[in-house]
Amino acid sequence: MENLSKFYIDGAWVEPSTRQTIPVVNPATEKEIARVSLGGVDDVDLAVSAARRAFKSFSETSPRDRMEVLDRIIAGYKARYSDLVDAITVEIGAPARFTRQVQVGLALKHFEKARDMLEDYKFEYMLEGDIVRREAFGVCGMITAWNWPLNLVASKMAPALAAGCTMVLKPSEFAPISPIILAEIIHDAKVPRGVFNLVNGTGPTVGQAIASHRDVDLVSFTGSVRGGIEVARAAAPSVKRVHQELGGKSANVVLPDADLAVAIPDAVRRCYINSGQSCIAPSRLLVHQDQLDDVIEIAIKASDSMVVGDPAKEETDLGPLANANQFERVQSMIRQGLDEGARLVCGGLGRPNHCNHGYFVRPTIFADVDSSMTIAKEEIFGPVLSILSYKDTEEAIEIANATSYGLAGYVSSADRSKARHVANRLRAGRIFVNGAPTNATAPFGGYKQSGNGREVGIFGLEEFLEIKAILGDKLDA
């Protein structure tokens, strides 16, 4: 791709201010497939200036105008669908089938939902004779992670466009190809120049420059807690709004009356989705102590049924981890689980026997885990499931909430009232009951150290809107 060495600024592909590049590595082969340029402060300044110039006119466009912009993006996205699938498959190793259906498919839904919201969203209404307006927030900085390289961008970009904001995006330098294709789609869709800008680079350089820039009104970040803290620190002197979607250590509470034959395989699959590299992964499975042996047996069978291998093959369920650092981290966490006394019942250290290269890991399950263990407290970001037991529902809720995170939670029960009772008491932003699918309009975001703000649907749209009250004598007369 010719545009890998360039940035998209003010409606054109431009040369970066530096000559520094970084390799893009296919995690299934460990081979370099491309190089991407790394930007600097000067590139961010140009992009922010372009976004600031574009904001005045774009923020004044009508909802119908922005619907037409989104319609063109959606059409272009569909035309490049297979290119996006291929890109994500090679840049992070996500299996092609999963990428086609979920990674790329879910990102498309964000654009479609944003477009549909503009059909009837009220940007202005009367309140006791005065006017309440919602207006575009301004220039938005967006910094995204590598695990869902397109979905994370779309979940921010689509509502920001719908709101009338302009933006500067820094995607992950480890997964830059699919966002660059998205920028090409934006260009071909004739989105007004300066509305969308892309600068590749590292967090400490480009991310820091975006977060600290005084002409950026809002910064939306998805990544680690450590990264989120740095973004907030950089943003504080200019008192800009900060959205943070950070880590998770989600609990999956299986109540004694649940159908284990359904709930446990679902628990394993959800933990392993995207090779475990999802912030909402239910990596802690909480089961009644009297059912522990049965749960372990079912969980092992479910884990062993997962096909680990070449992400290009349709039968593959789990590809490699996305990069070498993540591979080493997951190996370290498995080793720590063993050292701290957890019982390994499936998987373990090293690659699967049939994989002699690539960042593949063995799908792993630990039992006899307690909340004091590192694998029960820290986000592993790999296909590693910890099984914890409880004696009653109150203890299950206590264990589930015994974490510094609060992004998601899961509950299974044959009695919906019992499931709802537990769901209500879990301190997390999104709760899945009895294997519920995801919802592209329900609010997404976390409690505690999982972040602040909400994404997707109307809740995501309103994060990119300022609220203004216009008070006057009988303004509605």
Secondary structure, 3 states (H helix, E strand, C coil): CHHHHCEEECCEEECCCCCCEEEEEECCCCEEEEEEECCCHHHHHHHHHHHHHHHHHHCCCCHHHHHHHHHHHHHHHHHCHHHHHHHHHHHHCCCHHHHHHHHHHHHHHHHHHHHHHCCCCCCEEEECCEEEEEEECCEEEEECCCCCCCHHHHHHHHHHHHHCCEEEEECCCCCCHHHHHHHHHHHHCCCCCCCEEECCCCHHHHHHHHHHCCCCCEEEEECCHHHHHHHHHHHHHHCCEEEEECCCCCEEEECCCCCHHHHHHHHHHHHHHHHHCCCCCCCEEEEEHHHHHHHHHHHHHHHHCCCECCCCCCCCCECCCCCHHHHHHHHHHHHHHHHCCCEEEEEECCCCCCCCCCCCCEEEEEECCCCCCHHHHCCCCCCEEEEEEECCHHHHHHHHHCCCCCCEEEEECCCHHHHHHHHHHCCCCEEEECCCCCCCCCCECCCHHHEECCECHHHHHHHCEEEEEECCCCCCC
